[in-house]
Amino acid sequence: MTRAGELSITTPTDCEIVMTRDFGASCERVFDAHTRPELVRRWLLGPGGWTMPVCEIDLRVGGRYRYVWEKSAGGESHSMGIGGTYVEIDPPGRLVWTERFDEAWYPGEAVNTLLLEQRPGGGTRLTLTSLFESREARDTALRSGMETGVEAGFDRLEQLLAEETFA
């Protein structure tokens, strides 16, 4: 099996962020972890302390998804919601969806493309490209510290993928 790798983040164009990481699991398992609500809830949480009480996925072209994260700290509660539409679904190698936050912290909508490539030895290279409407939107996302949340989530994903069975 391919060993888990470091997260690589690049900006190949003015409007894109490309994140790449290797996982020690098959494309099928990684795809399932991105498309089954009971699995998504377990890893797509960003930095510690967040939960995902809402995780709705209608996995079909034109189908919608909705995630809501919550965090309580110091007697205060915070929540963040996001939703969008599936544009392309080609298991287990490709998934394309739109993304818009309830309280937009970057202008407009993004389009995300997930590519999963089987690696020698049985692992998967995950490449996630986020295409923003403008350089301003892309740069706002980069300044947010998003890489910390992505890295924490991908570390949890690697742990989930290592489990014998998905629950």
Backbone bond lengths (Angstrom), bond angles and torsions (degrees), N, CA, C in turn:
res aa  C-N    CA-C-N  psi(-1)  N-CA   C-N-CA  omega(-1)  CA-C   N-CA-C  phi
1 M - - - 1.454 - - 1.525 109.17 -
2 T 1.300 114.94 144.03 1.451 120.65 173.79 1.516 108.79 -70.92
3 R 1.320 115.98 135.95 1.466 119.89 177.70 1.507 110.36 -77.28
4 A 1.328 115.32 151.19 1.458 121.01 176.98 1.516 108.74 -58.43
5 G 1.306 115.25 144.89 1.448 119.28 -178.11 1.507 112.50 -114.43
6 E 1.294 113.24 -179.98 1.451 121.35 176.06 1.523 108.98 -79.07
7 L 1.311 115.82 151.01 1.454 121.40 175.86 1.517 108.69 -76.22
8 S 1.319 116.05 129.05 1.459 122.38 175.37 1.527 107.79 -112.21
9 I 1.340 116.57 130.22 1.461 121.30 178.01 1.517 108.46 -124.24
10 T 1.347 115.32 125.33 1.462 120.93 178.28 1.525 109.71 -130.17
11 T 1.326 114.93 165.55 1.475 121.69 178.25 1.531 107.52 -129.80
12 P 1.328 117.08 80.39 1.470 120.20 -174.48 1.524 114.49 -68.99
13 T 1.335 117.73 -23.56 1.467 120.77 176.21 1.526 108.09 -135.32
14 D 1.311 116.25 173.36 1.465 121.42 -179.19 1.518 113.31 -64.14
15 C 1.323 117.89 -19.55 1.470 120.82 -174.71 1.527 114.04 -117.24
16 E 1.335 118.67 6.21 1.462 120.68 -174.32 1.526 112.96 -119.68
17 I 1.328 113.84 147.13 1.457 122.87 165.25 1.524 105.55 -122.83
18 V 1.335 116.63 128.35 1.459 121.45 178.72 1.524 108.46 -117.80
19 M 1.337 115.73 123.30 1.465 122.49 179.40 1.516 108.17 -114.75
20 T 1.333 116.22 132.46 1.452 121.64 -177.64 1.525 109.36 -132.14
21 R 1.320 115.00 137.61 1.463 119.93 175.19 1.520 108.84 -156.45
22 D 1.328 116.12 144.07 1.458 122.11 175.13 1.523 109.39 -92.09
23 F 1.338 115.18 142.49 1.458 122.33 177.25 1.516 108.80 -125.74
24 G 1.321 115.95 148.16 1.462 121.42 -179.30 1.517 112.84 -88.93
25 A 1.330 116.61 51.69 1.468 121.36 -179.84 1.519 108.54 -151.38
26 S 1.315 115.96 165.57 1.464 121.03 -179.22 1.525 111.49 -70.58
27 C 1.316 115.44 160.34 1.476 121.34 175.32 1.521 110.47 -57.89
28 E 1.327 116.80 -38.62 1.462 120.41 -178.79 1.535 111.12 -60.66
29 R 1.330 116.50 -44.27 1.470 120.07 179.77 1.525 111.23 -66.18
30 V 1.321 116.99 -41.91 1.467 120.44 -179.68 1.530 109.66 -66.29
31 F 1.329 117.27 -41.01 1.467 120.79 177.82 1.527 110.58 -61.90
32 D 1.339 116.70 -46.79 1.468 120.73 178.03 1.528 111.35 -57.30
33 A 1.323 116.58 -40.80 1.466 120.74 -178.56 1.530 112.19 -65.70
34 H 1.328 117.02 -20.37 1.472 121.86 177.59 1.527 112.89 -93.79
35 T 1.322 117.94 -11.35 1.468 119.55 -170.78 1.526 114.81 -126.40
36 R 1.314 118.49 -6.30 1.466 121.84 178.47 1.524 108.88 -106.60
37 P 1.336 118.37 115.98 1.467 121.22 -175.11 1.520 114.65 -51.13
38 E 1.329 117.86 -40.51 1.464 120.17 -178.16 1.525 112.02 -65.30
39 L 1.337 117.22 -22.46 1.468 121.53 176.61 1.525 111.16 -90.91
40 V 1.326 116.79 -43.85 1.470 121.06 179.74 1.528 110.33 -54.49
41 R 1.331 116.60 -43.01 1.481 122.05 179.99 1.520 113.27 -57.41
42 R 1.310 116.41 -25.05 1.467 120.95 -174.09 1.519 113.59 -86.60
43 W 1.342 117.80 -18.87 1.463 117.32 -176.10 1.530 114.38 -128.63
44 L 1.324 119.48 -28.19 1.470 121.53 -173.47 1.530 109.92 -85.31
45 L 1.344 115.17 68.09 1.455 120.05 -172.01 1.524 113.69 -122.83
46 G 1.307 119.39 -5.79 1.456 119.91 -178.42 1.513 111.29 68.78
47 P 1.352 117.22 -151.30 1.465 120.41 -179.39 1.527 110.82 -62.12
48 G 1.331 116.45 162.76 1.457 122.06 -177.15 1.524 113.48 -56.42
49 G 1.331 114.94 153.08 1.454 121.23 175.41 1.512 115.67 97.40
50 W 1.320 118.18 -10.44 1.470 121.66 -179.86 1.524 110.04 -92.66
51 T 1.325 116.32 148.76 1.459 123.26 171.70 1.523 107.83 -124.40
52 M 1.321 116.88 167.07 1.459 121.63 178.86 1.531 108.59 -126.21
53 P 1.343 117.62 84.93 1.465 119.47 -179.21 1.526 113.50 -71.59
54 V 1.331 117.80 -21.92 1.462 121.15 178.23 1.523 108.31 -120.57
55 C 1.329 115.46 121.80 1.464 122.16 176.22 1.525 107.01 -146.55
56 E 1.323 115.24 94.84 1.466 121.70 -178.29 1.516 109.15 -113.61
57 I 1.319 116.39 129.22 1.463 121.76 -178.44 1.524 109.06 -134.71
58 D 1.330 116.02 118.70 1.461 122.83 172.96 1.528 105.61 -108.71
59 L 1.330 115.94 85.33 1.463 122.58 -169.24 1.528 111.66 -78.70
60 R 1.324 113.97 83.67 1.466 122.39 172.85 1.520 106.10 -157.06
61 V 1.316 116.59 154.23 1.463 119.44 177.86 1.529 107.82 -59.41
62 G 1.315 115.92 126.53 1.461 121.80 -174.98 1.515 112.93 90.50
63 G 1.341 116.57 -11.85 1.458 121.09 177.41 1.523 110.41 -73.22
64 R 1.316 115.21 157.11 1.461 120.45 -176.86 1.525 110.57 -110.22
65 Y 1.331 113.61 158.78 1.458 119.78 171.82 1.525 107.65 -130.91
66 R 1.325 116.08 159.24 1.463 121.84 176.88 1.520 108.65 -150.16
67 Y 1.331 115.79 129.68 1.452 123.05 175.52 1.524 108.19 -124.11
68 V 1.320 116.61 139.48 1.457 121.97 170.83 1.523 107.29 -131.66
69 W 1.334 115.56 126.12 1.453 122.45 177.26 1.525 108.82 -105.49
70 E 1.336 115.85 148.34 1.465 121.17 176.60 1.519 109.36 -135.57
71 K 1.341 114.21 149.37 1.461 121.20 176.66 1.514 108.40 -146.89
72 S 1.327 116.35 133.90 1.458 121.93 174.54 1.515 108.27 -112.09
73 A 1.333 115.71 131.01 1.459 120.78 179.39 1.516 108.97 -151.82
74 G 1.315 116.02 130.37 1.449 120.59 176.73 1.508 114.02 57.46
75 G 1.325 117.50 35.86 1.456 120.79 179.83 1.513 114.72 80.58
76 E 1.327 117.23 -2.22 1.470 121.17 178.28 1.521 109.94 -108.59
77 S 1.324 114.84 146.63 1.463 121.29 176.39 1.521 109.43 -110.98
78 H 1.304 114.95 139.34 1.461 121.15 176.63 1.522 107.98 -125.68
79 S 1.336 116.01 145.43 1.461 119.05 174.52 1.521 109.10 -139.14
80 M 1.313 114.98 156.14 1.455 121.83 -179.76 1.524 107.32 -146.43
81 G 1.323 116.97 128.02 1.457 121.25 -179.70 1.511 111.85 -119.40
82 I 1.319 115.05 152.56 1.459 122.18 -179.69 1.523 107.99 -148.27
83 G 1.310 116.60 151.29 1.452 120.66 176.23 1.509 110.90 -157.19
84 G 1.306 114.60 171.15 1.450 120.06 179.20 1.514 110.99 177.31
85 T 1.323 113.91 -166.38 1.457 122.35 -174.28 1.521 109.94 -128.14
86 Y 1.333 115.87 140.60 1.462 120.35 174.36 1.523 109.42 -78.00
87 V 1.320 115.44 127.87 1.463 122.55 -176.57 1.534 110.82 -100.96
88 E 1.328 116.22 -37.86 1.468 121.18 -178.41 1.518 108.65 -147.51
89 I 1.334 116.26 136.51 1.457 121.97 178.70 1.523 107.57 -136.04
90 D 1.333 115.78 115.21 1.462 121.67 -179.63 1.535 108.59 -137.40
91 P 1.360 116.21 78.68 1.461 119.12 -176.08 1.525 111.82 -66.19
92 P 1.309 118.79 147.19 1.452 126.33 -4.25 1.519 112.86 -100.37
93 G 1.330 118.13 26.29 1.462 118.17 -171.45 1.506 117.65 -112.57
94 R 1.344 118.17 -15.28 1.466 117.99 -172.66 1.526 110.38 -150.96
95 L 1.339 114.88 137.46 1.456 122.38 177.13 1.525 106.89 -146.49
96 V 1.351 116.70 129.91 1.467 121.79 -179.90 1.520 107.87 -127.61
97 W 1.353 116.02 132.16 1.464 120.54 -179.47 1.516 110.66 -149.54
98 T 1.334 114.82 156.05 1.468 120.61 175.24 1.525 108.30 -89.58
99 E 1.343 114.44 162.36 1.462 120.11 -177.33 1.523 109.36 -144.68
100 R 1.331 115.21 128.16 1.458 120.73 174.49 1.528 108.09 -144.85
101 F 1.339 115.83 126.78 1.463 121.07 178.65 1.514 110.27 -80.30
102 D 1.343 116.65 146.97 1.466 121.39 177.31 1.525 110.79 -58.35
103 E 1.308 116.00 -47.80 1.464 122.04 175.01 1.515 106.35 -110.33
104 A 1.321 114.89 93.10 1.463 120.82 -172.03 1.525 111.38 -59.39
105 W 1.312 115.89 126.33 1.456 121.33 174.64 1.532 110.42 -107.67
106 Y 1.304 116.39 -4.32 1.464 122.05 166.68 1.529 106.82 -135.95
107 P 1.335 117.34 149.46 1.471 119.10 -176.47 1.523 113.30 -69.92
108 G 1.321 115.57 138.68 1.457 121.88 172.42 1.509 114.66 81.17
109 E 1.317 113.30 -156.45 1.457 123.30 -175.14 1.525 108.18 -120.35
110 A 1.315 116.32 151.71 1.461 120.88 174.52 1.527 108.85 -113.43
111 V 1.319 115.73 156.15 1.463 122.28 172.60 1.523 106.68 -117.83
112 N 1.336 115.50 124.14 1.461 121.52 -178.19 1.524 109.99 -106.36
113 T 1.320 115.27 136.19 1.462 121.68 176.13 1.519 108.60 -122.92
114 L 1.331 115.92 117.69 1.456 122.87 177.66 1.527 107.91 -100.60
115 L 1.333 116.48 121.93 1.462 122.06 174.87 1.515 108.28 -116.53
116 L 1.330 116.57 131.22 1.457 122.48 179.04 1.521 108.16 -119.01
117 E 1.321 116.02 122.85 1.464 122.05 -176.58 1.522 109.36 -120.71
118 Q 1.340 115.73 123.79 1.463 120.59 177.77 1.518 108.93 -65.21
119 R 1.337 116.77 132.22 1.458 122.89 -178.70 1.518 109.64 -105.81
120 P 1.323 116.53 154.85 1.472 119.03 174.63 1.527 109.22 -56.14
121 G 1.320 116.39 136.90 1.451 120.62 -179.80 1.513 113.65 92.80
122 G 1.331 118.10 -1.21 1.450 120.67 172.62 1.508 117.16 100.09
123 G 1.299 118.79 -2.85 1.461 120.26 179.08 1.517 111.87 -86.59
124 T 1.319 114.92 -177.13 1.464 122.04 -177.72 1.522 110.14 -131.97
125 R 1.320 116.33 134.49 1.464 121.15 169.18 1.523 107.25 -94.90
126 L 1.324 115.80 120.39 1.456 123.52 177.44 1.525 107.86 -98.68
127 T 1.324 115.79 127.47 1.461 121.44 173.42 1.516 107.09 -125.18
128 L 1.329 116.06 119.17 1.456 122.68 179.82 1.519 108.54 -115.55
129 T 1.331 115.88 116.83 1.461 121.75 179.40 1.518 108.98 -108.90
130 S 1.328 115.68 124.01 1.462 121.58 174.95 1.521 107.50 -106.69
131 L 1.336 115.43 120.57 1.458 122.16 179.62 1.524 108.06 -106.16
132 F 1.324 115.82 115.18 1.458 122.19 -178.08 1.523 110.00 -96.51
133 E 1.330 116.13 163.22 1.463 121.09 -177.58 1.523 112.68 -73.24
134 S 1.336 117.66 -19.01 1.468 120.38 -177.64 1.524 109.82 -155.59
135 R 1.312 115.37 165.47 1.466 120.88 174.50 1.524 109.72 -63.80
136 E 1.328 116.49 -38.19 1.464 121.39 178.63 1.527 110.60 -57.55
137 A 1.324 116.64 -45.35 1.465 120.70 179.91 1.525 110.52 -64.69
138 R 1.324 116.71 -44.79 1.474 120.27 178.84 1.525 110.81 -60.49
139 D 1.340 116.59 -46.03 1.455 120.65 -177.85 1.528 111.84 -66.80
140 T 1.330 117.04 -33.90 1.464 120.73 175.89 1.529 109.87 -63.73
141 A 1.322 117.07 -42.24 1.468 121.03 177.35 1.533 110.12 -62.64
142 L 1.317 117.30 -43.05 1.460 120.30 179.88 1.529 111.78 -63.92
143 R 1.319 117.47 -40.30 1.466 121.99 -179.40 1.531 112.52 -69.96
144 S 1.325 117.75 -17.53 1.466 121.93 -175.75 1.527 112.99 -70.90
145 G 1.311 117.65 -13.27 1.458 120.32 -173.41 1.515 112.11 82.19
146 M 1.331 116.63 20.35 1.455 121.94 -176.87 1.521 113.24 -54.57
147 E 1.327 117.24 -29.27 1.467 118.91 -178.29 1.526 111.70 -62.64
148 T 1.339 118.06 -31.36 1.459 121.30 177.64 1.529 110.41 -64.16
149 G 1.322 116.72 -45.41 1.463 120.95 178.39 1.511 112.33 -66.99
150 V 1.333 116.74 -41.52 1.465 120.57 179.51 1.525 109.68 -63.23
151 E 1.320 116.17 -45.42 1.461 119.61 -179.44 1.530 111.45 -62.05
152 A 1.335 117.43 -43.85 1.466 120.86 178.30 1.533 110.66 -61.57
153 G 1.326 116.55 -43.47 1.462 120.53 178.15 1.517 112.22 -63.50
154 F 1.330 116.74 -44.51 1.464 119.97 179.81 1.532 111.61 -66.26
155 D 1.331 117.59 -33.00 1.467 119.05 174.80 1.522 110.25 -63.39
156 R 1.354 116.93 -42.31 1.473 120.27 176.73 1.527 110.91 -65.62
157 L 1.330 116.42 -37.37 1.464 120.24 177.91 1.522 109.86 -61.46
158 E 1.314 118.04 -44.16 1.471 120.98 178.87 1.529 110.49 -58.87
159 Q 1.331 117.43 -41.79 1.465 121.18 178.12 1.535 110.68 -63.81
160 L 1.325 116.21 -44.31 1.465 120.97 179.02 1.530 110.55 -60.88
161 L 1.311 117.28 -44.35 1.459 121.62 -178.38 1.518 112.38 -65.31
162 A 1.325 116.97 -25.77 1.462 121.47 -179.44 1.522 112.54 -77.45
163 E 1.332 117.56 -15.52 1.461 120.51 179.36 1.529 110.51 -65.86
164 E 1.318 115.10 147.95 1.473 120.79 -179.17 1.530 111.50 -58.95
165 T 1.320 116.34 -45.90 1.459 120.57 -178.35 1.507 108.93 -133.33
166 F 1.303 115.84 152.43 1.461 120.99 172.40 1.518 107.30 -85.43
167 A 1.319 115.66 138.72 1.473 119.22 178.48 1.511 110.05 -109.95
